[in-house]
Amino acid sequence: MTKTILVAGTYDTKDDELNYLCGVIAGQGGRVLMMDVSVLGDPSRPTDISKHDVAEAGGSSIQQAIDSGDENTAMQIMARGSAAKALELYRDGKIDAVIVLGGTMGTDLALDLCSALPLGVPKYIVSTVSFSPLLPPDRLPADVQMILWAGGLYGLNSICKASLSQAAGAVLGAARAVEPPKRDRPLIGMTSFGKTVLRYMVALKPALEARGFEVAVFHATGMGGRAFESLAAQGAFAAVMDFAPQEVSNHLFGGLSAGADRMTNAGRAGIPQLVAPGCYDLVDFVGWQDVPPKLAGKETHAHNRLLTSAVLDAGERREVARAICDKLAGAAAPVTLVLPLQGCNEWDRAGAPLHDAEGLAAFCDEIHARCPDNVTLVELDAHINDAAFADKVLEIFDGWVRDGIVRTG
């Protein structure tokens, strides 16, 4: 089946590049739908969705964008409109994938446009700032693909054609090959890390699948938590098992944040939550960069050349406990917090290199003191990686299913 790709960008300033991209897609047997997100100029030929269409979809007009006298304000008008228009086109079955081309202005818009589309819709951003620290994790869609637009700031050349032609093939190939998420089984969202440090998923995933659920496990190192929160906000989960909320600690102390809203969207969406504090005592940061100021002088564990973790002291662990309790207090559905009293990551077991009995006791004490009324606290005399933890989780979950708290269809 022929696939239609939405090709968006400022057709006034990047007309040649965008038309080249469209030509490669068409040459490979795809269809294109061109969306102009310019403000001041006009394309060399009419596009399928004009800049006026985009501005109107954003509840404004090109003249209002011009009259603002501010390029940032004008581009935000176009960002709102392009996001609304792209979602409308997708829901109407007129596009199968999207690719957006831009520098910093176009990339700012592209993040909003791609975020408006559901998981499973191929979305590509070709940008001069791909992979840049300019891009905050909370702006990145869960399944976006980015390609660095090398040598493409102004005009066509053989260097940027190499990037653009690959991007054209990538988005068209993705549209042809994608297997969109199925909705035939209720989905459980779970957070974790690799089996070295947290292992409950090894027992829980097959047990939940045997009960008729699908399980998606998110790697909670910033971007994974961002994807988890994005889907939770969309109401994609029947329940969540948020057992690795370390990104809350990261956000507090300058580590790999998943955004200020980490551990809040499931509650806002009315999704029941089973929670445990896996790796709450660690703060992850980029191993090849300088230690964040808040973590200077702390004991660290180098997980690999990319990722290093700093160990929090007892007072800081109390701060994390208060933050977790505050976030759960706003939940609009049942929440159970399972607190493993013997440790919350493999390195924190008695006798392990990062074990801190005083720190663990301080955290547990603060959780006990601050646990909000809407949260059921279950204290478990076990380690988070013990079989007893997974067994207790399944016991609680099965009760929720029997009581109709977790949707099964």
Backbone torsions as a table, in degrees:
resi	resn	phi	psi	omega
1	MET	NA	136.1	178.5
2	THR	-70.3	134.5	-178.1
3	LYS	-105.0	145.3	-179.9
4	THR	-109.6	126.9	-177.1
5	ILE	-109.5	127.1	172.5
6	LEU	-79.2	121.7	-179.9
7	VAL	-112.4	109.1	-173.4
8	ALA	-114.4	146.5	177.2
9	GLY	169.9	-179.8	178.3
10	THR	-85.9	96.8	-175.7
11	TYR	-73.2	-4.5	174.5
12	ASP	-82.4	-41.3	-176.7
13	THR	-98.5	-19.9	-176.4
14	LYS	-126.9	37.6	-176.6
15	ASP	-60.0	-49.1	-177.8
16	ASP	-61.7	-45.0	-177.0
17	GLU	-66.8	-43.4	179.9
18	LEU	-66.6	-40.6	177.4
19	ASN	-67.5	-33.7	174.4
20	TYR	-62.7	-45.3	178.8
21	LEU	-59.4	-46.0	178.4
22	CYS	-60.8	-40.0	-179.0
23	GLY	-64.5	-39.2	178.8
24	VAL	-66.9	-42.5	178.5
25	ILE	-61.3	-45.8	179.2
26	ALA	-64.0	-37.5	179.4
27	GLY	-66.0	-21.9	177.9
28	GLN	-96.2	10.6	174.4
29	GLY	93.1	11.3	177.7
30	GLY	-96.9	164.6	172.0
31	ARG	-103.1	155.3	177.7
32	VAL	-126.6	148.4	171.2
33	LEU	-125.3	117.6	-172.5
34	MET	-94.1	129.8	177.5
35	MET	-119.9	121.7	179.8
36	ASP	-94.8	123.2	178.8
37	VAL	-113.2	22.5	176.5
38	SER	-67.4	167.8	174.1
39	VAL	-121.5	-53.8	-171.2
40	LEU	-87.6	-46.2	-172.9
41	GLY	-98.7	-174.7	-179.4
42	ASP	-127.4	151.2	177.0
43	PRO	-73.1	167.1	-179.8
44	SER	-70.4	-24.3	175.8
45	ARG	-145.8	155.5	-175.7
46	PRO	-59.2	142.6	174.8
47	THR	-98.8	164.7	-178.4
48	ASP	-66.9	-38.3	175.6
49	ILE	-119.9	113.6	-175.2
50	SER	-80.3	167.1	176.6
51	LYS	-62.4	-31.1	177.7
52	HIS	-67.5	-39.5	176.0
53	ASP	-60.9	-41.6	-177.4
54	VAL	-66.8	-48.3	-179.7
55	ALA	-60.7	-40.2	179.3
56	GLU	-64.5	-39.0	178.0
57	ALA	-64.6	-23.4	177.1
58	GLY	-90.7	10.3	178.3
59	GLY	74.9	26.6	-177.2
60	SER	-144.9	-154.9	178.2
61	SER	-151.1	160.9	177.2
62	ILE	-60.9	-38.1	-178.7
63	GLN	-64.2	-39.9	177.1
64	GLN	-64.0	-38.2	177.8
65	ALA	-62.9	-43.1	178.8
66	ILE	-66.2	-45.0	-176.6
67	ASP	-65.4	-20.5	178.8
68	SER	-62.5	-27.5	179.5
69	GLY	68.4	13.2	-176.1
70	ASP	-136.0	122.4	-175.0
71	GLU	-65.6	-32.6	179.3
72	ASN	-67.4	-45.2	177.7
73	THR	-61.8	-43.6	-179.3
74	ALA	-62.6	-43.0	-178.1
75	MET	-70.0	-30.1	176.9
76	GLN	-69.6	-33.2	172.8
77	ILE	-59.9	-45.8	-178.4
78	MET	-70.8	-32.2	177.6
79	ALA	-64.6	-45.3	177.7
80	ARG	-61.4	-44.6	-178.4
81	GLY	-66.5	-42.4	-179.0
82	SER	-66.4	-37.2	177.7
83	ALA	-64.4	-45.6	179.4
84	ALA	-64.3	-41.9	-177.7
85	LYS	-68.8	-40.7	179.7
86	ALA	-63.1	-42.7	179.1
87	LEU	-65.1	-40.1	177.0
88	GLU	-61.0	-44.9	179.6
89	LEU	-62.6	-40.6	-179.9
90	TYR	-66.7	-45.7	-178.8
91	ARG	-64.8	-28.4	177.5
92	ASP	-83.3	1.7	178.5
93	GLY	73.1	23.3	-176.3
94	LYS	-94.8	-15.0	177.1
95	ILE	-135.5	152.4	178.5
96	ASP	-112.7	-17.4	-177.5
97	ALA	-162.9	169.0	-179.7
98	VAL	-138.6	145.8	171.6
99	ILE	-136.8	132.5	-178.0
100	VAL	-123.0	138.9	-176.9
101	LEU	-116.9	135.2	178.1
102	GLY	-179.2	166.3	167.3
103	GLY	-88.6	-143.1	-179.2
104	THR	-67.4	-39.2	179.9
105	MET	-65.1	-49.5	-178.8
106	GLY	-65.3	-33.6	179.9
107	THR	-70.5	-39.6	175.9
108	ASP	-55.9	-47.0	177.8
109	LEU	-65.7	-42.3	-176.4
110	ALA	-59.9	-36.3	-179.7
111	LEU	-63.6	-39.6	176.7
112	ASP	-69.0	-43.4	-178.9
113	LEU	-60.0	-49.8	-177.0
114	CYS	-68.1	-32.9	179.3
115	SER	-66.3	-23.0	-179.3
116	ALA	-74.5	-17.3	-175.4
117	LEU	-95.0	145.0	-176.3
118	PRO	-66.1	158.8	171.4
119	LEU	-56.4	136.0	179.8
120	GLY	101.9	-16.0	173.0
121	VAL	-84.7	117.0	-178.8
122	PRO	-57.8	129.4	-177.6
123	LYS	-137.3	120.5	-176.6
124	TYR	-121.9	138.1	174.2
125	ILE	-121.5	120.0	174.8
126	VAL	-101.9	113.7	-166.9
127	SER	-141.1	149.0	173.9
128	THR	-73.7	-10.3	180.0
129	VAL	-122.5	26.8	174.6
130	SER	-56.4	141.2	177.9
131	PHE	65.5	15.6	-176.8
132	SER	-85.9	148.9	173.3
133	PRO	-65.9	-6.1	172.7
134	LEU	-63.9	-23.1	-173.0
135	LEU	-93.3	107.4	-178.5
136	PRO	-73.2	143.5	-177.8
137	PRO	-54.8	-35.6	-175.7
138	ASP	-73.4	-6.9	176.2
139	ARG	-95.7	-11.6	-172.4
140	LEU	-88.2	124.8	175.0
141	PRO	-61.6	155.0	-172.9
142	ALA	-60.7	-33.3	-174.2
143	ASP	-125.2	29.4	-179.8
144	VAL	-72.4	147.3	173.7
145	GLN	-114.8	136.8	-179.5
146	MET	-124.4	141.7	178.5
147	ILE	-128.6	128.3	178.8
148	LEU	-68.7	128.2	-179.9
149	TRP	-89.3	79.9	-175.2
150	ALA	-71.7	131.0	176.1
151	GLY	63.8	27.7	-172.3
152	GLY	-118.1	20.4	-177.6
153	LEU	-63.6	-36.7	-178.2
154	TYR	-150.5	113.5	173.3
155	GLY	84.9	160.6	-179.8
156	LEU	-83.0	147.2	172.0
157	ASN	-159.5	173.4	-175.1
158	SER	-66.5	-29.0	179.5
159	ILE	-67.9	-52.0	-176.3
160	CYS	-71.8	-27.8	176.1
161	LYS	-62.2	-34.1	178.3
162	ALA	-62.7	-41.2	178.2
163	SER	-69.2	-45.9	-175.9
164	LEU	-65.9	-40.5	-178.7
165	SER	-67.9	-38.1	175.6
166	GLN	-63.3	-41.9	180.0
167	ALA	-62.8	-40.8	178.7
168	ALA	-61.4	-45.8	178.5
169	GLY	-65.9	-36.6	-178.6
170	ALA	-65.3	-47.6	-176.5
171	VAL	-69.4	-38.0	178.7
172	LEU	-69.2	-42.5	177.5
173	GLY	-62.3	-39.4	178.6
174	ALA	-65.2	-40.4	179.2
175	ALA	-63.1	-34.0	179.6
176	ARG	-77.9	-32.5	-171.4
177	ALA	-98.2	-17.2	-170.6
178	VAL	-61.1	139.1	172.2
179	GLU	-111.0	97.7	-175.3
180	PRO	-59.8	152.9	177.7
181	PRO	-55.7	135.8	178.5
182	LYS	-87.1	153.3	178.6
183	ARG	-117.1	28.7	-176.2
184	ASP	-85.3	-13.3	176.3
185	ARG	-133.6	143.8	175.5
186	PRO	-63.9	144.1	-171.1
187	LEU	-105.0	132.8	173.1
188	ILE	-104.4	126.3	174.7
189	GLY	-97.1	126.7	-177.3
190	MET	-127.8	139.6	173.7
191	THR	-106.3	146.6	179.7
192	SER	-165.7	-174.9	170.3
193	PHE	-127.8	-172.3	179.4
194	GLY	-64.2	163.8	-173.8
195	LYS	-66.6	-11.1	177.5
196	THR	-64.8	-38.1	-172.3
197	VAL	-109.6	-33.6	178.2
198	LEU	-134.6	129.6	-171.7
199	ARG	-124.6	0.9	-175.0
200	TYR	-58.4	-29.7	-177.4
201	MET	-62.5	-27.2	-179.0
202	VAL	-62.0	-38.5	177.7
203	ALA	-86.7	-38.2	-171.9
204	LEU	-74.3	-39.6	-175.3
205	LYS	-59.3	-53.8	179.1
206	PRO	-64.6	-33.3	179.6
207	ALA	-66.2	-40.1	178.9
208	LEU	-71.3	-37.6	177.3
209	GLU	-64.5	-36.6	177.3
210	ALA	-65.8	-21.8	177.3
211	ARG	-88.5	3.2	175.3
212	GLY	96.4	12.0	-179.6
213	PHE	-105.4	154.2	169.0
214	GLU	-97.9	143.3	-176.1
215	VAL	-124.1	125.4	174.3
216	ALA	-113.9	122.8	-177.7
217	VAL	-104.3	125.6	-175.4
218	PHE	-107.1	130.6	179.6
219	HIS	-78.7	110.5	-167.7
220	ALA	-84.4	62.8	179.4
221	THR	-119.2	42.9	178.1
222	GLY	100.1	-74.4	-178.6
223	MET	-71.2	-36.1	177.7
224	GLY	-64.0	-42.3	176.6
225	GLY	-65.3	-33.9	177.7
226	ARG	-65.0	-43.0	177.7
227	ALA	-63.5	-42.4	178.2
228	PHE	-59.1	-47.6	-179.4
229	GLU	-65.9	-37.7	179.4
230	SER	-61.1	-45.3	-179.9
231	LEU	-71.0	-36.4	176.6
232	ALA	-61.3	-42.0	179.9
233	ALA	-63.0	-29.1	178.5
234	GLN	-82.6	-3.1	-178.0
235	GLY	72.8	28.6	-174.1
236	ALA	-75.3	-18.6	-172.6
237	PHE	-102.8	143.5	170.5
238	ALA	-77.4	-29.3	175.9
239	ALA	-162.9	159.3	174.5
240	VAL	-122.6	148.8	172.7
241	MET	-120.6	86.3	-174.1
242	ASP	-91.7	85.0	-172.8
243	PHE	-102.9	2.3	178.7
244	ALA	-135.7	69.1	-178.0
245	PRO	-85.3	30.8	-177.6
246	GLN	-58.8	-25.6	-179.8
247	GLU	-65.4	-20.0	171.3
248	VAL	-65.2	-46.1	175.7
249	SER	-62.1	-43.1	179.2
250	ASN	-56.8	-45.3	-177.5
251	HIS	-65.6	-37.5	-179.3
252	LEU	-67.0	-34.9	-168.9
253	PHE	-118.5	19.3	171.8
254	GLY	84.2	21.9	178.5
255	GLY	-93.1	-153.5	-175.8
256	LEU	-78.6	89.1	-173.6
257	SER	-76.3	146.6	170.4
258	ALA	-104.5	11.8	179.5
259	GLY	108.3	157.9	-178.5
260	ALA	-66.4	-20.7	-177.6
261	ASP	-90.7	9.1	178.0
262	ARG	-56.5	133.0	177.2
263	MET	74.3	26.0	179.7
264	THR	-126.2	-26.5	-169.5
265	ASN	-72.8	-34.0	176.5
266	ALA	-63.2	-43.4	178.6
267	GLY	-62.5	-42.2	178.7
268	ARG	-64.8	-34.2	-178.0
269	ALA	-83.1	0.3	179.5
270	GLY	74.8	28.7	179.9
271	ILE	-95.9	128.0	178.2
272	PRO	-63.1	140.8	-174.8
273	GLN	-125.2	128.1	164.8
274	LEU	-102.1	124.9	-171.7
275	VAL	-126.8	143.9	170.6
276	ALA	-147.0	154.7	-172.0
277	PRO	-93.6	52.5	178.3
278	GLY	-58.7	126.1	176.3
279	CYS	61.1	24.0	179.1
280	TYR	-58.6	-25.6	-171.4
281	ASP	-86.5	-0.8	-177.1
282	LEU	-116.3	148.6	173.2
283	VAL	-123.7	118.2	-179.6
284	ASP	-84.4	139.3	172.5
285	PHE	-143.2	167.2	-176.9
286	VAL	-68.4	117.0	-171.9
287	GLY	-65.2	-26.6	-177.5
288	TRP	-92.8	3.0	175.3
289	GLN	-105.6	170.6	176.9
290	ASP	-63.2	150.0	177.4
291	VAL	-63.1	130.4	177.1
292	PRO	-54.6	144.9	-175.9
293	PRO	-53.0	-39.1	-178.0
294	LYS	-67.7	-15.7	-175.5
295	LEU	-109.5	3.7	-177.2
296	ALA	-59.3	134.6	176.3
297	GLY	85.2	-1.9	-178.0
298	LYS	-84.5	156.6	171.7
299	GLU	-63.9	137.3	-177.7
300	THR	-127.7	157.8	174.9
301	HIS	-129.1	117.3	178.7
302	ALA	-83.3	109.6	-179.9
303	HIS	-74.4	-39.0	174.5
304	ASN	-164.8	-169.2	-178.2
305	ARG	-72.8	-14.2	-179.7
306	LEU	-93.7	-32.4	-165.3
307	LEU	-131.7	127.8	175.4
308	THR	-128.0	146.0	179.2
309	SER	-117.2	136.8	173.5
310	ALA	-102.9	145.7	-176.3
311	VAL	-96.9	127.9	-178.4
312	LEU	-81.9	149.0	176.6
313	ASP	-86.1	179.4	-173.6
314	ALA	-61.7	-43.2	-180.0
315	GLY	-63.8	-40.4	179.3
316	GLU	-68.3	-33.8	177.9
317	ARG	-66.6	-34.8	174.2
318	ARG	-63.3	-38.5	178.4
319	GLU	-63.8	-40.8	176.7
320	VAL	-63.1	-42.6	179.6
321	ALA	-60.0	-42.7	179.3
322	ARG	-64.4	-40.0	180.0
323	ALA	-64.4	-43.0	178.8
324	ILE	-61.6	-46.0	-179.5
325	CYS	-63.2	-40.9	178.8
326	ASP	-62.4	-39.9	-178.5
327	LYS	-68.6	-39.0	-178.7
328	LEU	-75.1	-20.5	-176.3
329	ALA	-63.7	-23.9	-178.0
330	GLY	-92.0	7.6	-175.0
331	ALA	-68.6	139.8	-179.8
332	ALA	-100.9	15.8	177.7
333	ALA	-145.7	167.2	-177.7
334	PRO	-57.3	142.0	176.9
335	VAL	-132.5	130.8	171.2
336	THR	-122.3	126.9	178.3
337	LEU	-105.3	114.7	178.2
338	VAL	-95.3	120.5	-174.4
339	LEU	-110.8	102.4	178.7
340	PRO	-75.9	115.1	-171.1
341	LEU	-78.4	-9.8	-178.5
342	GLN	-103.0	7.3	176.4
343	GLY	131.0	155.5	-171.3
344	CYS	-126.2	13.4	165.7
345	ASN	-160.9	161.5	-171.6
346	GLU	-63.4	-30.0	-179.6
347	TRP	-77.7	-7.6	-176.2
348	ASP	-103.1	6.5	176.5
349	ARG	-66.6	157.0	173.3
350	ALA	-57.1	126.0	-178.5
351	GLY	91.9	-12.2	178.7
352	ALA	-82.6	161.4	-170.9
353	PRO	-63.2	-25.5	-177.3
354	LEU	-108.7	16.2	-179.3
355	HIS	-67.8	134.1	179.8
356	ASP	-143.1	91.4	-175.7
357	ALA	-61.4	-38.9	-179.4
358	GLU	-66.4	-42.9	179.4
359	GLY	-65.0	-42.6	178.7
360	LEU	-63.1	-42.6	180.0
361	ALA	-63.9	-38.9	179.1
362	ALA	-64.5	-43.1	179.0
363	PHE	-61.9	-49.6	-178.6
364	CYS	-61.9	-39.5	178.7
365	ASP	-62.5	-42.1	-178.8
366	GLU	-69.6	-39.3	175.9
367	ILE	-59.6	-46.5	-178.5
368	HIS	-61.6	-39.0	-177.4
369	ALA	-76.0	-32.9	-171.2
370	ARG	-104.6	-3.9	-175.2
371	CYS	-57.3	122.5	-176.0
372	PRO	-70.3	160.6	-175.0
373	ASP	-63.0	-27.3	-177.7
374	ASN	-81.8	-2.6	-176.8
375	VAL	-109.5	129.4	173.7
376	THR	-86.5	119.9	-179.2
377	LEU	-97.4	124.2	177.2
378	VAL	-116.9	109.2	178.1
379	GLU	-89.1	128.2	-172.4
380	LEU	-122.3	121.5	-180.0
381	ASP	-80.0	70.4	-178.3
382	ALA	-159.9	170.9	174.3
383	HIS	-93.0	153.1	-177.5
384	ILE	-61.7	-24.7	179.6
385	ASN	-93.5	2.4	176.3
386	ASP	-77.7	154.6	177.2
387	ALA	-60.1	-28.8	-179.2
388	ALA	-62.0	-32.7	178.9
389	PHE	-66.5	-50.7	179.6
390	ALA	-60.8	-38.8	179.2
391	ASP	-63.0	-42.4	-180.0
392	LYS	-66.1	-40.4	177.8
393	VAL	-59.3	-46.2	-179.4
394	LEU	-66.5	-35.8	177.6
395	GLU	-62.1	-45.6	179.3
396	ILE	-66.2	-44.9	-178.4
397	PHE	-62.0	-44.1	179.6
398	ASP	-61.5	-36.8	176.1
399	GLY	-64.6	-39.4	177.2
400	TRP	-62.9	-40.0	178.9
401	VAL	-64.4	-45.0	179.6
402	ARG	-62.0	-35.6	-178.1
403	ASP	-84.5	-0.6	178.7
404	GLY	77.6	13.3	178.5
405	ILE	-72.6	-37.8	178.4
406	VAL	-99.0	125.4	178.3
407	ARG	-73.2	140.3	-176.7
408	THR	-115.5	4.9	179.8
409	GLY	-144.3	NA	NA
